[in-house]
Amino acid sequence: MATWSVSNLTICGIGGRARLFADGKSAQGKAIWVIAGSNITIDGLEFHDAKVTDQNGAGIRAEHGGSLVIRNSGFFDNENGILGGDGSSTVTIDRSEFARNGYGDGYSHNIYIGQAARLTVTSSYFHEAKIGHNLKSRAMETHIENSYFMDGPNGTSSYLVDFPNGGKVYMRGNLFHKGPNADNSTAISYGAEGLNWSSNTLEMMHNTVVITRSGGAFIGAPGNTQSLKLTANIFAGTNNPALITGGFSIGNIVQRDNFIDLASKFPGASNIATPNFLPSSGLLPQFSLSSEPDPTYTVDAPHPFTLRTIPSGNRVGGALQMAL
């Protein structure tokens, strides 16, 4: 257990990830590590089993005003994976895994970022949060690419991703699975606790969202969201989930090249160990696009943490552009 007060620091595992187990202990009654300095990079560590008296124990508690960068790390079975990041901070998550975090009370999550300036997530894997959300961000800007957010067959998370105070949210190339035991029927929640920022926009491009829970909704957003833009996404559900709830009119969505289909066409999407979000054999061409909506979309993520270059040529809707 440690409190890191020094700034401009890099902490990394050598020869594989260093594993930190709480074993009933914590720093300041808050976390395995409390980050009090600024401009910190953590690379190649795992944080396990943080539990504290207030039921809010984190792998990392971020209490700084600068940048926090997490690379190639893991957060498993804590009451929160990462908690904090308020103020002028920026938080960057890359190639990291968050699994089974949460006390089970709905107030603790796989990751919970406060009112930071920006949260950036790339090539990471969030799954099976306990009642809480797989990702919760109150940041002014949140940018998420090529990452997985999954309940699997037994997961009980509330929202797969939650942006309760709005802000500028951009998601591209991500894969989402809401499972039959999910605590909430909405997959992606935006602005549910009030829009607190001057710019409140949600844009999704080339994502695949699969819901095997009956009914529900793919997206929830309030009517005063400034803009909601959906391009080249696949939304696949069970028993007719709504595209949008929460007050935002479906007629006000700026849409292009989206597909609505059945979750049953994506039989591997609930497999936590080896997720496969491609449709059943031979069906990928039905999601073909007549043009290339985003020429800068040049890599996809066929597996968690794995990026591959997309060959030039025709694009299809969703996050995966070719067979595995």
N, C-alpha and C positions, 0 to 999 in steps of 0.2 A: 504494500500500500504506500502511495506516495503523493505528495503535493509538489508540482513543478512550478516554481515561481520565476525561474530564469526565462528570459526571452531569447529569440533567435536560436532555437535549439532543435536538433534532429536526433530522434531516438529510433534505433532500428535493430531488428533481429538479424543475427548473422548465422548462416548455415541453416536456414529455415525459420519459421515463425517461433518466437519466444512465447510460451504460454503462461499467462498469469491467472491463477485461481484465487478467488477471494477468501475461501475457507473461513467464512464468518467474520472477516475483518474488513475495515474500510478506512479511507483517508477522510477525516473530518466528519465521519458519519454520512458521507455522500457517495463515494465511488471507490473503485480500485485505484484510479488515478484522478486527481483534481488538477486541471490545467489552469494555472493562474497567470502564467506568462503569456506573451504574445508572439506570434510568428513561430509556431511550433509545427514540426513535421514528425509524424509517427508512421513508421514503415516496418511491416513484418512482425506484428505482435497480435496476440489473441487475449481477450478479456472474458473470463468465465465467472458466472454464479455470484455476481454482486447482489447482496441483500442487506438492507439497513432497516433501522427501526421505523422510519416513516414510509417504508415500502416503496421507495423511489431510488434505490441504489443503482448506480450507473457503472458501466465499464469505464467510461470517461465522463467526467463532469467538466464542461468547458466554461470557464469563468474569466474570459479574457476579452480584449478589445481589438486584437489583431487577427491574424490568419491562423487557422488550424487546418492542417492537411493530413488526411488519413489515407495511406496506401497499403494495399496487400495485407490487410488486417482483418480480424474476425471478432465478433461480439456475440456471445452465446449464453443463453439462459440467465441473463441479468434482469433486474427489474426495469431497467432502461439500458439500451445499448449505449448511445451517446445522448447526453442531456445538456442543453445550454446553448451558447452561441449568440446571446443577446448583444445589442448595441451595434457598434460599427464593424463587427467582426465579419469575416468571410470564412466559410467552412467548405472544404473540398474533400469529397469521398471518391476514391478511385480503386477499382478492383478489390473491393472489400465485401464481406459477408456479415449479415445481421440475421440471426436465427433464434426464434423462440424467446425473445426478450419480452418483458412485460410482467407485471405482478398479477394481472388478471382482473384489474379493477376498472379498466377502461381509461385510466389516467396516465398510464405508462406504456411505452411503445418500443418498437425495434430501434427507432431513432426519433428524437424530438428536438428540433432546432427552433430556438426562439426568434425574436425579431432581429435577426442578423441582416447585414446588408445584402448578402448573397449566399446561397447554398448551391454548390455544383456537385452533381453525382454522375459518375461515368463507370460503365462496365462493372456494376456491382450487383449483388444478389441479396434480396430482402425476402424472408419467408417465415411464415407461421408465427407471427406476433401473437401474443396471448391477450385476446380481447381488444387490446389497443390497436393502433394503426401500424402498418408495416413501415410507413414513413409519414412523419408529421413535420411540416415546415411553416413557420410564421414569417419567413424571411421576406424582405422587400422584393427580391428576385430569386427564383428557383429554376435551375436549369438541369434537366435529367436526360441522359442519353444512354442507349444500349444497355439497359439494366433490366433486371427481373424482379417482379413483385408478386409473390405467390402465397396462396393459402394451402394448396394441395388438398387432398381428400379429407384431412382431419383438422386443418387450421381454423382458428376461431377469430381471426382479426376483425376489426371493425372496417375502416376504409383501407383499401390497398395503399392509397396515397391521400393525404389530407393537407389542404392549404387553407386553414380556417380563417385567415385574415386577408386572403386574396394575394395581391401583389402581382408581379409579372412572372408568369409560369410558362415555361416552354418545355415540352417533352417530345423527344424524337427517338424512334427506333427501340422503344421499350416493349416488354412483354408482361402482361398482367393476367393473373388467374384468381378469380374469386370463387371459393369452394362452397360446397353444400352446407358446411357447418359455420360459415362466417357469421359473426355477430351482427353485422349490418348488411342490408341488401343493396347498398350503393357501392360501386367500385371506386370511383374517383370523386372526391369531395372538394369543392372550391367555395370559399367565402361563407361557410356555414355559421361562423361566429362574428360576422361583420367585416366589411371591407375597410381596412385601416390605412391603406396606402393611397398615394395620389394616383398611381397607375395600377389598374386592376384588370389584367388581361390573361386569358388562358388560351394557349395554342398547343395543339397536338398534331404531329405529323409522323406518318409511317409507324404507328403503334398497333399492336394486336392486343385486344382486350377480350378475354374469354370468361364467361360467367357460367358455372355449373350449379350455382344456387338458383332456385326457382324464382323467376320474376325479378323484381328489383329495378335497378337503373344503372346504366353505365357511368353517367356523370350527374352530379348535383351541383347547381350553380344558381345564385340569386339573380333576381331580375335586374339589379343595378350593376352587374358585371359590365365593364365597358366594352369588351369584345370577347367573343369566343369563336375560335377558328379551328376547324377540323379538316385535315387534308390527308388523303391516302391512308386512312386507318381502317382496320377490320374490327368490327364489334360483333362478337358471336355469343349468343345467350341461350338460356333455357326458359321456356314458357314466357316468351315475349317481354323481356325487360325493356323499360323505356330508354330511349337515347338520353334524354335530359329531364331532370326534375329540379325542384327548388325555386322556381319562379322565372327562370330565364326562358324566353319563348324559343321554341325550336325554329320558328321562322326567322329569328334574328341571328342564328348561327351562320357564319360564313363557311360554307361547305364546298368541298371538291373531292371527287374520286374516293368517297368512303363506301364501305361495304357493310351491310347488315346480314348476318348469317346465323347458323345454328352452332352451338358449342359442341354438339355431337360430331361435327366435322373435324374437330381438333382433339382427337382422343388421347394424345400424349401431353396435353397442356397442364394436367394436374399432377404430373409425376415430379415430385420434389427432387429425387435423386438424379434423374436424367430428363429434365423437361424438354418437350418437343412441341413447339407451337406451329409446326407446319400442318396444313390440312391433310385429310386422308389422301392416300396415294392417288395421284392423277388429277387432283382438284386445284392445284396451285394456279394453272392457267386461267381459271375462272375469275381470278382477282387481278387480271392484267390491266394495265393502264394504257391509255391511248397516247400519253405523253409523259415526260419526266418532270414531276412537279418540283423537285428539289435536286438540282445537279450536284449540290454539296453533300448529299447523302451517299457517301462512298464506302462505308463499312457497316456491316450488320453484326449481330451477336448470335450465332447459332446455338451456343451454349453459354451459361454464365461465365464471365471473365474472359471469353474468347471472342476476338474480333477477326473478321475476314474481309478482304477487299471484295467489293461488289463489282463484277465485270460490267463493262459498258454495254449499253443496249437498253432494251425495254425494262421497265420497272413493273412490279406488282404492288398491290396494296398491302398494308401491314408491315411488320418489322423485319420479316425474313424474305429475302429476295430470290432465293434458290434453294434447291433441295440440300439436305445435310450430306 
